Amino acid sequence: MRGKVLVIGGAEDKNGNSNPFSNHSILERFIDETRLKKHSRIEIITSASSIPEEMGKEYIKTFRKLGAENCGALIMRTRQEAQDAENIKRLNKADALYVTGGDQLALTSIIGGTEFYAMLTEKLQKQDFIYAEPPLVQRRSLKV
């Protein structure tokens, strides 16, 4: 089975705002689309953010609040970190990858053309894998 790309709008409501038009439901949809639902391994890439650690913690907290049991944040600030064996191993074990908003050029500069990117595209082509990203990343970075 091939993977899926879920294009999201960004600025998700991570605080559970009761506004019926909030984007909080996109995070629930993302979880529901993953292979093992709330049991899936979800990795969050915060490379586009100017505050990657804080963004990672916030998304982990939000995904856990929504019932996702197995998630982590991949903090990659450099191309060397995108080549790091531990980050590649984490991507290999992931059922889903969620990319946060921010400077998408920074994201593509960090992962484009790396082993991490090669594994990501292979997973999307050959596995039941979900990749969620803001719309601009779709146009610039991932060509599957």
N, C-alpha and C positions, 0 to 999 in steps of 0.2 A: 504494500500500500504506500502511496505517496503522501508526503507531508502537506501541511496547509500553511498558508501565510494569512494571518489575521491582521488587517490594517486597522489601526485604532486611531481615534481622534486626538489623543493626548489630553492632558489636564484632567485625568480621571479624578473622581471624588473618592479619595482614600480615607475620608473621615466619616463615611456613612451618612452624609447629608440626606435629609428626607426629601429633597427636591425630586419629584418624579421624573424630571428630565435630566438628572445627573448622569454622568458616565460611569458611575459605580458598577452598573450592571455589565459593562464591557469586561470588567475583571472577572465577574462570575461566569460570563460567557466563555472567556478564555479558559478558565479552569474546566468548565463543562466540555469544551472541545478537546481537551487533552486525553490521551489514551487511557489513563487510569483515573481520570477525574481528580478527586481530592487527594488521591494517593500518588499522583504523578510527581516525578522529580522536576521541579521548575527552577530554572536558573534565570536570574535577572541581571541584565547587562546595564550598567550605569555609566558607561564610558562617555556618553554625550552630555552628562550632567556636570556642572561646575562644582557640585557637592556630592560626589559619588558615594561616599560612605554613608552619609545621612540619607540619601535617596534610597540606597540599598536597604538600610534598616527600616525605612518607612514602608517600602513595598513588601518586605518580608512580613512586617507586622500586619499589613493590610491583607495579604494573601492568607496568613494564618487566621485572621479574624473571619475570613470567608470560608475557612475550613480546609485550606490546602495544608497538608501535613509535612511536606518535604520540599522546602525551597531554600535557596541561598542566593547571595549576590556575588557576581563575578566582577571584581573591581580591576579593570584593565585600563591603565593610563597610557601605556606605550605599546608599540608593535612587539617589543620583546616579551611583554606580558601576554600578548595574544599568541605567542609561540611557546609559552611556558607549558611544560608537560602536565602540570597539575590542572591548569585551566582547560587543556585539551581533554584530559581525563574526565573532568566534570561535565564538559559538553557531551562527551561520548555517553555518559550515564544519564543525561537529561532526556526527559520526554517532551519538554517544552522550553522555549527561550523567550523571555519577555524583555524587550528593549524599552528603556525609559526615554522620555523626551529630553531636549536640550540641543546642543550644537551637533547636528547630525554629520557635519563635515568632520568633526573630531572623531566621531564613531567610525566613519568609513576610513579615515586615515589610520586608525588604530588596527582595525581588523581586516581591511581590504587586502587581498593577496597573501594572507598568512595561512598557516596550517589550520588555525581556528576557523577561518572563513571556508577553507576547502572542506573541512569536516562538516560545517554547518550546511553547505550546499549539498553535500552527499547525503546527509540525514534527510534533508527535505526531498531529495529525489528518490530515496529508497526506503524510507521508514515512515511509520505513523508518528509524525513529529509536528509540533505546532511552533511557528515563529510569529510573534506579535510585535508590531512596530508602528511608530507614527507614520503618517502618509509620506512625508518627504524622504524618509529612509528607503521606502519601497522603490521610489523612482531612482534614487542615487546609488544604493549599495547592493541590493540583492537581485541578481539576474539568474533565475532558475529556469 
